[in-house]
Amino acid sequence: QVQLVESGGGLVQAGGSLRLSCEVSGRTSTSLGMAWFRQAPGKEREFVAFSDWSGSTTYYADSVRGRFTITRDRDNAKNTVHLQMNSLETEDTAVYYCAAKGGTASDDVTRYGIWGQGTQVTVSS
């Protein structure tokens, strides 16, 4: 069983930056792909970014490409996925979720069976 715990959300002004982290624990494997999704009030959960196990293959939603970066950190005892968010916009306000799946990359929320509890990101104007 894989567990995901997000952290790093908060309140930031437009144009600012935040770094989200997702600590991965449990029965992981090298086929485990990691993604970030977000859900704004009244909207459906949407794909933000994906990274394979090695971190060498990444994908981004058009709305965040060039501003957000997903990275993997396995240098310490903890296996962590980060989402560096720069040039934040008010439209980025949402609850951000870390998710995991085996197999190939996907931006389909229904393909992911393992989720964290979410962390709130609020961007003020």
Disulfide bonds with the S-S distance in Angstrom:
Cys22-Cys98 2.09
